[in-house]
Amino acid sequence: MAARASGLIEAAGSTTGEPVTFLIYSPFPKYSGGRENWLHNLAPHLKESGRPVRVIAYATDRAPFHAVEQSGIRVAALPSVRYFYDAFRLVNRLTLGLLKYLDIFFFYPMVAAIYLAATRPRNLVCMNPIPEGMVALLAGVPYVVSVRGEVSKGLSHPFTFLERPLAWLERQVLRRARKVLANGRDTQQRLAGSGIASTVVPNGVDFRRFAEPAPPGELGIELEQKAHGRPVIAFIATLDAMHGVVDAIDCAADLKTREPNFVLAMVGKGDARPFRNRADGLGLAGWVEFMGETDSVVEVLQRSSIFLGLSRGNGMSMSALEAMAAGVPMVARDVLTYQQLIEDGSSGLLATRPSEFAERCLELLRNPATARSLGHKAQAVARDYDWPRIAKIFLAEMG
């Protein structure tokens, strides 16, 4: 209670050495997303290198998702209008999104900028240009920006007229950064198109965890029961249009007409209702299973015959790397997001639309030897993205 009253909640971690401080507009460690998973996995290896990690997040009443004791992260949770998660979502919906914008451009910057100006972290990494980089700029604290997705597009939804001014603001923040880190060649290419130079610090994978067989937990047992001996096609991503959920369902509908012996396991956070309705409308009840969000992705992958990667471009895919480390052959969208990881026909298969995704899946289902070969070669590629190596790349860029 006293901690909440002071407006700052601290979770203990290592304090030796000069820390790397990450500013993230997130209730980390009580939320799971690409940035949060990257931090959680990278931090222990930074700590092993003598560089403890501090994360400045915002406070929330949600239950923890990541264990900071395991990752060695010290968390400072700033007071936030988002503290009561469900209440914020309700009011934001009633105000047609106005509350979200008030927080991003007024409440959060005010609190976070005051905190940064008072603490002045020496090695600050902002986990997005907006609002984190904007806050550091306002506070007058030198900063590095880690860029993953297209922030201006994400923040402008559903008010698309905001995309251009937000893109302008993003460029101003990035041009004033000490350094810009891109999480993949696709992100680097997009930034270069706006005149922003960046260095790639890719996503990583806990290679040993995904490569070594693991006994089934509750999720693995549930998946085995739903599959009833059928091959599992895994789709692991946030359930939204950007990540290709509709294309995955349409792929399953096409594949069912050619080979009905499979189940598509949809794993990830997000509102599954509209996608479940689409699947049911296409006669896919029993073929498409929505498994929800989990921290046991390894249980899904080690029981899967194919991984389906259909993101339309949001930086290097961590779930794709995890599937590769598990030796699961991949069918992926033919975009740089996946081209930077796999070679078509050698370490994975690329395609462009649902009918082609279905054809590629059918090829793997009917040719187990080809599937094994692709999986083995993909696994060899994934070894180069083990987290200790990514930590060395990151620290080399931080200096």
C-alpha positions as CSV (number, residue, x, y, z in Angstrom):
1,M,0.0,0.0,0.0
2,A,2.8,2.4,0.9
3,A,4.5,1.6,-2.4
4,R,1.4,2.4,-4.4
5,A,0.8,5.7,-2.5
6,S,4.3,6.8,-3.4
7,G,3.5,6.3,-7.1
8,L,6.4,4.0,-7.7
9,I,6.6,0.2,-7.3
10,E,10.0,-1.4,-7.3
11,A,10.7,-5.1,-8.1
12,A,14.1,-6.1,-6.8
13,G,16.9,-7.3,-9.1
14,S,20.6,-6.9,-9.5
15,T,22.1,-3.5,-8.9
16,T,25.8,-4.1,-9.6
17,G,27.5,-2.5,-12.5
18,E,26.2,0.2,-14.8
19,P,22.6,-0.7,-15.8
20,V,20.9,-0.6,-19.1
21,T,17.5,1.1,-18.6
22,F,14.6,0.4,-20.9
23,L,11.6,2.7,-21.1
24,I,8.5,0.8,-22.2
25,Y,4.9,2.0,-22.5
26,S,3.6,-1.2,-21.0
27,P,2.6,-2.8,-17.7
28,F,5.7,-5.1,-17.9
29,P,6.0,-7.7,-16.4
30,K,2.2,-8.0,-16.3
31,Y,1.8,-8.1,-20.1
32,S,3.0,-10.4,-22.9
33,G,4.0,-9.0,-26.3
34,G,6.9,-8.9,-28.6
35,R,8.8,-6.1,-26.8
36,E,8.1,-7.6,-23.4
37,N,9.2,-11.1,-24.4
38,W,12.4,-9.7,-25.9
39,L,13.2,-7.9,-22.7
40,H,12.4,-10.9,-20.5
41,N,14.7,-13.2,-22.6
42,L,17.5,-10.7,-23.2
43,A,17.9,-9.4,-19.6
44,P,19.5,-12.5,-18.0
45,H,22.3,-12.5,-20.6
46,L,22.9,-8.8,-20.2
47,K,23.1,-9.4,-16.4
48,E,25.6,-12.2,-17.0
49,S,27.7,-9.8,-19.0
50,G,27.9,-7.4,-16.0
51,R,25.1,-5.1,-17.2
52,P,22.0,-5.3,-15.0
53,V,18.7,-4.3,-16.5
54,R,16.2,-1.7,-15.3
55,V,12.8,-1.3,-16.9
56,I,10.6,1.7,-16.5
57,A,7.0,0.6,-17.1
58,Y,3.6,1.7,-15.8
59,A,1.6,0.2,-12.9
60,T,-1.4,-2.0,-13.4
61,D,-3.7,-4.2,-11.4
62,R,-3.2,-7.1,-13.8
63,A,-1.6,-10.3,-12.7
64,P,2.1,-10.9,-13.5
65,F,2.9,-12.7,-16.8
66,H,6.7,-12.7,-16.6
67,A,8.7,-13.5,-13.4
68,V,11.3,-10.7,-12.9
69,E,13.1,-12.8,-10.4
70,Q,13.9,-15.2,-13.3
71,S,15.0,-12.5,-15.7
72,G,16.9,-10.4,-13.2
73,I,15.1,-7.2,-14.1
74,R,14.5,-4.4,-11.7
75,V,11.2,-2.7,-12.5
76,A,10.0,0.8,-11.8
77,A,6.3,1.0,-12.3
78,L,5.1,4.6,-12.8
79,P,1.6,5.7,-11.7
80,S,-0.9,5.5,-14.6
81,V,-4.5,6.1,-15.6
82,R,-4.3,2.6,-17.0
83,Y,-3.8,1.1,-13.5
84,F,-7.3,-0.3,-13.4
85,Y,-7.1,-2.3,-16.6
86,D,-10.8,-3.2,-17.2
87,A,-12.0,0.2,-16.2
88,F,-9.6,1.9,-18.6
89,R,-10.8,-0.3,-21.5
90,L,-14.4,0.5,-20.7
91,V,-13.9,4.3,-20.5
92,N,-11.7,4.3,-23.5
93,R,-14.4,2.5,-25.5
94,L,-17.1,4.9,-24.3
95,T,-14.9,7.9,-25.3
96,L,-14.2,6.3,-28.8
97,G,-10.5,6.0,-28.0
98,L,-10.0,9.6,-26.7
99,L,-8.7,8.4,-23.3
100,K,-6.0,6.3,-25.0
101,Y,-4.7,9.4,-26.9
102,L,-4.9,11.6,-23.8
103,D,-2.7,9.1,-22.0
104,I,-0.2,8.7,-24.8
105,F,0.2,12.4,-25.5
106,F,-0.5,14.0,-22.1
107,F,-0.8,11.9,-18.9
108,Y,2.0,9.4,-19.6
109,P,4.5,11.8,-21.1
110,M,4.0,14.2,-18.1
111,V,4.7,11.4,-15.5
112,A,7.4,9.7,-17.4
113,A,9.3,12.8,-18.4
114,I,9.4,14.1,-14.8
115,Y,10.7,10.7,-13.7
116,L,13.4,10.6,-16.4
117,A,14.5,14.2,-15.7
118,A,14.9,13.3,-12.0
119,T,16.7,10.0,-12.5
120,R,18.6,10.7,-15.8
121,P,19.5,7.2,-16.7
122,R,22.8,7.0,-18.6
123,N,22.0,4.1,-20.9
124,L,18.4,4.6,-21.9
125,V,16.7,2.5,-24.5
126,C,13.2,3.5,-25.6
127,M,11.2,0.6,-26.8
128,N,9.3,2.6,-29.3
129,P,9.6,6.1,-30.9
130,I,6.1,7.1,-29.6
131,P,5.5,7.6,-26.8
132,E,8.7,6.4,-25.2
133,G,11.3,8.2,-27.4
134,M,9.1,11.3,-27.4
135,V,9.2,11.3,-23.6
136,A,13.0,11.0,-23.5
137,L,13.2,13.9,-26.0
138,L,10.9,16.0,-23.8
139,A,13.0,15.1,-20.7
140,G,16.3,16.1,-22.4
141,V,17.8,12.6,-21.7
142,P,20.0,11.1,-24.4
143,Y,18.3,7.9,-25.8
144,V,18.5,5.0,-28.1
145,V,15.3,3.8,-29.8
146,S,14.4,0.2,-30.5
147,V,12.0,0.0,-33.4
148,R,9.8,-3.0,-34.1
149,G,6.5,-2.3,-35.9
150,E,5.0,0.7,-37.7
151,V,4.1,2.7,-34.7
152,S,2.2,5.4,-36.6
153,K,-0.1,2.8,-38.2
154,G,-0.8,1.1,-34.9
155,L,-1.5,4.3,-33.0
156,S,-3.7,5.8,-35.7
157,H,-6.1,2.9,-35.8
158,P,-9.1,3.4,-36.3
159,F,-8.5,7.2,-37.0
160,T,-6.3,6.8,-40.2
161,F,-6.1,10.5,-40.7
162,L,-3.7,10.6,-37.8
163,E,-1.1,8.3,-39.5
164,R,0.7,11.1,-41.4
165,P,1.2,13.5,-38.5
166,L,2.2,10.6,-36.3
167,A,4.7,9.4,-38.9
168,W,6.2,12.9,-39.0
169,L,6.5,12.9,-35.2
170,E,8.1,9.5,-35.3
171,R,10.8,10.7,-37.7
172,Q,11.6,13.7,-35.5
173,V,12.1,11.5,-32.5
174,L,14.3,9.0,-34.5
175,R,16.5,11.7,-36.0
176,R,17.3,13.0,-32.6
177,A,18.2,9.6,-31.1
178,R,21.8,8.6,-30.3
179,K,21.2,5.4,-32.2
180,V,18.3,3.5,-33.8
181,L,18.0,-0.3,-33.5
182,A,15.8,-2.3,-35.9
183,N,14.7,-5.7,-34.9
184,G,15.1,-7.1,-38.5
185,R,16.0,-6.3,-42.0
186,D,12.4,-5.6,-42.9
187,T,12.2,-2.9,-40.2
188,Q,15.6,-1.5,-41.3
189,Q,14.5,-1.3,-44.9
190,R,11.3,0.6,-43.9
191,L,13.2,3.1,-41.8
192,A,15.7,3.7,-44.6
193,G,12.8,4.6,-46.8
194,S,12.2,7.5,-44.4
195,G,15.8,8.5,-44.3
196,I,16.5,6.9,-40.9
197,A,19.7,4.9,-40.6
198,S,19.5,2.0,-38.2
199,T,21.4,-1.1,-37.1
200,V,19.8,-4.5,-36.8
201,V,19.7,-6.1,-33.4
202,P,17.5,-9.1,-34.2
203,N,15.1,-11.1,-32.1
204,G,16.5,-14.2,-30.4
205,V,15.4,-17.6,-29.2
206,D,16.2,-19.8,-26.2
207,F,17.6,-22.5,-28.6
208,R,18.1,-25.3,-26.0
209,R,14.6,-24.9,-24.5
210,F,12.9,-25.3,-27.9
211,A,15.2,-27.9,-29.4
212,E,15.2,-30.3,-26.5
213,P,12.1,-32.5,-25.9
214,A,9.8,-31.4,-23.1
215,P,7.1,-33.4,-21.3
216,P,3.5,-32.2,-22.0
217,G,1.9,-29.8,-19.5
218,E,-1.7,-28.9,-19.4
219,L,-1.7,-27.1,-22.8
220,G,0.2,-29.9,-24.5
221,I,-2.3,-32.5,-23.2
222,E,-5.2,-30.3,-24.3
223,L,-3.8,-29.9,-27.8
224,E,-3.2,-33.7,-28.1
225,Q,-6.9,-34.3,-27.1
226,K,-8.2,-31.8,-29.6
227,A,-6.0,-33.2,-32.4
228,H,-7.1,-36.8,-31.9
229,G,-4.0,-38.0,-33.6
230,R,-4.2,-35.6,-36.5
231,P,-1.2,-33.5,-37.6
232,V,-1.1,-30.1,-35.9
233,I,-0.5,-26.9,-37.9
234,A,0.5,-24.1,-35.4
235,F,-0.3,-20.5,-35.8
236,I,1.3,-18.4,-33.0
237,A,0.7,-14.7,-33.0
238,T,-1.5,-11.9,-31.7
239,L,-5.0,-12.4,-33.1
240,D,-5.4,-9.5,-35.5
241,A,-5.4,-8.6,-39.2
242,M,-1.7,-7.5,-39.2
243,H,-0.6,-11.0,-38.2
244,G,-2.6,-12.8,-40.9
245,V,-5.3,-14.5,-38.8
246,V,-7.9,-14.4,-41.6
247,D,-5.5,-15.8,-44.1
248,A,-4.7,-18.7,-41.7
249,I,-8.4,-19.5,-41.4
250,D,-8.9,-19.3,-45.2
251,C,-5.8,-21.5,-45.7
252,A,-7.4,-24.1,-43.4
253,A,-10.7,-23.9,-45.4
254,D,-8.8,-24.5,-48.7
255,L,-6.7,-27.3,-47.2
256,K,-9.7,-29.1,-45.8
257,T,-11.1,-29.6,-49.3
258,R,-7.9,-31.4,-50.3
259,E,-6.8,-33.1,-47.0
260,P,-9.2,-33.1,-44.0
261,N,-6.7,-34.8,-41.7
262,F,-5.3,-31.9,-39.7
263,V,-6.0,-29.4,-37.0
264,L,-5.0,-25.7,-37.0
265,A,-4.0,-24.5,-33.5
266,M,-4.4,-20.8,-33.1
267,V,-2.3,-19.6,-30.2
268,G,-2.1,-15.9,-29.0
269,K,-3.7,-13.1,-27.2
270,G,-6.6,-11.0,-28.7
271,D,-10.3,-11.3,-29.2
272,A,-10.9,-14.6,-30.9
273,R,-14.7,-14.2,-31.3
274,P,-14.8,-12.7,-34.8
275,F,-12.2,-15.2,-36.1
276,R,-14.0,-18.1,-34.5
277,N,-17.2,-17.0,-36.1
278,R,-15.4,-16.8,-39.5
279,A,-14.0,-20.3,-39.0
280,D,-17.4,-21.7,-37.9
281,G,-19.0,-20.0,-40.9
282,L,-16.6,-21.8,-43.2
283,G,-17.4,-25.2,-41.6
284,L,-14.1,-25.4,-39.7
285,A,-15.4,-26.3,-36.2
286,G,-13.2,-29.1,-35.0
287,W,-10.5,-28.1,-37.6
288,V,-9.5,-24.7,-36.1
289,E,-8.9,-24.6,-32.4
290,F,-8.3,-21.3,-30.5
291,M,-6.0,-22.1,-27.6
292,G,-5.6,-18.6,-26.1
293,E,-2.5,-16.9,-24.8
294,T,0.2,-19.0,-23.1
295,D,3.7,-19.0,-21.9
296,S,4.0,-22.6,-22.9
297,V,4.5,-22.1,-26.6
298,V,7.1,-24.9,-26.6
299,E,4.4,-27.4,-25.8
300,V,2.5,-26.4,-28.9
301,L,5.5,-26.4,-31.2
302,Q,6.8,-29.7,-30.1
303,R,3.5,-31.3,-31.0
304,S,3.2,-29.6,-34.4
305,S,3.9,-30.8,-37.9
306,I,3.9,-27.4,-39.5
307,F,4.3,-23.8,-38.4
308,L,2.3,-21.1,-40.3
309,G,3.9,-17.6,-40.3
310,L,1.7,-15.1,-42.0
311,S,2.6,-11.7,-40.5
312,R,2.4,-8.8,-43.0
313,G,5.5,-7.2,-41.7
314,N,6.2,-6.3,-38.1
315,G,9.9,-7.0,-37.7
316,M,11.6,-10.3,-37.3
317,S,9.2,-12.9,-36.0
318,M,10.1,-14.4,-32.6
319,S,7.5,-17.2,-32.9
320,A,9.1,-18.1,-36.3
321,L,12.5,-18.4,-34.6
322,E,11.0,-20.5,-31.9
323,A,9.4,-22.9,-34.4
324,M,12.7,-23.1,-36.3
325,A,14.6,-23.9,-33.0
326,A,12.0,-26.7,-32.4
327,G,12.7,-28.1,-35.8
328,V,9.2,-27.5,-37.1
329,P,9.0,-26.9,-40.9
330,M,7.6,-23.5,-41.7
331,V,5.1,-22.3,-44.4
332,A,5.4,-18.5,-44.4
333,R,4.3,-15.4,-46.3
334,D,6.7,-14.4,-49.0
335,V,7.8,-11.1,-47.4
336,L,11.1,-9.9,-45.9
337,T,9.9,-10.7,-42.4
338,Y,10.4,-14.4,-43.2
339,Q,12.8,-14.1,-46.1
340,Q,15.5,-12.9,-43.7
341,L,15.2,-16.2,-41.8
342,I,14.5,-18.9,-44.3
343,E,15.4,-19.9,-47.9
344,D,12.4,-21.0,-49.9
345,G,12.7,-24.8,-50.6
346,S,15.7,-25.2,-48.3
347,S,14.8,-24.2,-44.8
348,G,11.2,-23.4,-45.3
349,L,8.4,-22.7,-47.8
350,L,7.2,-19.3,-48.9
351,A,3.9,-18.4,-50.5
352,T,1.7,-15.3,-51.1
353,R,-2.0,-16.1,-50.6
354,P,-4.2,-18.6,-48.7
355,S,-4.6,-21.1,-51.6
356,E,-0.8,-21.3,-51.9
357,F,-0.3,-21.6,-48.2
358,A,-2.7,-24.6,-48.3
359,E,-0.8,-26.1,-51.2
360,R,2.5,-25.8,-49.3
361,C,1.0,-27.3,-46.2
362,L,-0.4,-30.2,-48.2
363,E,3.1,-30.7,-49.7
364,L,4.6,-31.1,-46.2
365,L,1.7,-33.3,-44.9
366,R,2.2,-35.7,-47.8
367,N,6.0,-35.7,-47.8
368,P,7.3,-36.3,-44.3
369,A,10.9,-36.6,-45.5
370,T,10.7,-33.2,-47.1
371,A,9.2,-31.8,-43.9
372,R,12.0,-33.3,-41.8
373,S,14.7,-31.9,-44.0
374,L,13.2,-28.4,-43.9
375,G,12.9,-28.6,-40.2
376,H,16.5,-29.7,-39.6
377,K,17.9,-27.0,-41.8
378,A,15.7,-24.3,-40.2
379,Q,16.9,-25.5,-36.8
380,A,20.5,-25.0,-37.8
381,V,19.7,-21.4,-38.8
382,A,17.9,-20.7,-35.5
383,R,21.0,-21.7,-33.6
384,D,22.7,-18.5,-34.7
385,Y,19.9,-16.5,-32.9
386,D,20.5,-17.9,-29.5
387,W,20.0,-15.2,-26.8
388,P,23.7,-15.0,-25.6
389,R,24.7,-14.1,-29.2
390,I,22.0,-11.5,-29.4
391,A,23.1,-10.0,-26.1
392,K,26.6,-9.5,-27.5
393,I,25.3,-7.8,-30.6
394,F,23.1,-5.5,-28.4
395,L,25.9,-4.6,-26.0
396,A,28.3,-3.9,-28.9
397,E,25.8,-1.4,-30.2
398,M,25.3,0.2,-26.8
399,G,29.0,0.6,-26.4
